[in-house]
Amino acid sequence: MGNSFGKLFRITTFGESHGPGIGVIIDGCPAGLQIDPGIIRYQLARRRPGQSKITTQRQETDEFEVLSGIFEGKSTGTPISMIIWNKDARSKDYSHIAEKFRPSHADYTYQEKYGIRDYRGGGRSSARETAARVAAGGVAMQILKFHGIEVRSFVSQVGKIKLEVPYQQLDLNSIEDNMVRCPHAETAEAMIKLIEKTRKDGDSIGGVITGVVSGVPPGLGEPVFDKLHARLGSAMLGINAVKGFEYGSGFNGVSMKGSEHNDQFQNLEGKIITTTNYSGGIQGGISNGQDIYFRVAFKPVATIMKDQESIDQQGNPTVVTGKGRHDPCVVPRAVPIVDAMAALVLADCLLLNKSVKL
């Protein structure tokens, strides 16, 4: 039904934007994992609404409650269930679109698929659901941390403002130093000004998030249909508002010759590495031990504070009036979502890889 993700480390999310709450069930977490709730809480705080002047002003603390699967601070091997109660839903803000299809939203497609839809904030199609993924990602990150793997993402583009500095030359420890989560102060300032102007204009704008996974051992991923980059692509394209995914050299690689693009191997003090990393740490769908890096493109948020022409459920022309609390640009709050989805993929692949070792 499209509500579950993963194989051995498998999550199922539930809940709607304006329902009582949203949550996640994690199945397959190894028993005995020391789980720090502070890590989960920190990741949720990075995603929560109302955290700065360039995000939606919906006020949710996003405190989570563990219902099962953790005892005395450790995973028990049984399903881990967590729930986040909705505290600041204003359903009346959406009564004006109960019978209308908002442009570029899931209103029409959900109505056609199910014959019914929850119009309050988009219901299940709302990005509010991603809080459950971030909570699960906080557990996955702790599995990765135990194996020396770290996932870090940052905003590398907002509109036409693009960070041109390679990630290797950036201080990724400074991602949280500004509200847009770009580890380059000058570029971040320009991005923030653009988002503020866009918000004042009642409009929205898109952007790009770059993800970097370090410490990945060689050998993760499966051949043919379950290639590591295919699973990462699936994870990222399943995030609300994502329109594109590329890893390694991506689309820029088409302008290079094979002699320029090939990553040559060398033995460095007994460790096999590549002199370049256009492959993005993945070859043949399997990790080669180098950094995995990728880019995720997000469209402008579909809800804008401008009147838009559309139709209603009866097919009659209508006007959708901009109303409610929404992000003018989703990418600052989407950084922890990208982190979480990458962590879920890597944790699952790590457990799959260990399961076949004899």
Secondary structure, 3 states (H helix, E strand, C coil): CCCEECCCCEEEEEECCCCCEEEEEEECCCCCCECCHHHHHHHHHHHCCCCCCCCCCCCCCCCEEEEECEECCEECCCCEEEEEECCCCCHHHHHHHCCECCCCCCHHHHHHHHCCCCCHHHHHHCHHHHHHHHHHHHHHHHHHHHCCCEEEEEEEEECCEECCCCHHHCCHHHHHHCCCCCCCHHHHHHHHHHHHHHHHCCCCCCEEEEEEEECCCCCCCCCHHHCHHHHHHHHHHCCCCEEEEEECCHHHHHHCCHHHHCCCEEEECCEEEECCCCCCCEECCEECCCCEEEEEEECCCCCCCCCEEEEECCCCEEEECCCCCCCCCCHHHHHHHHHHHHHHHHHHHHHHHHHCCC
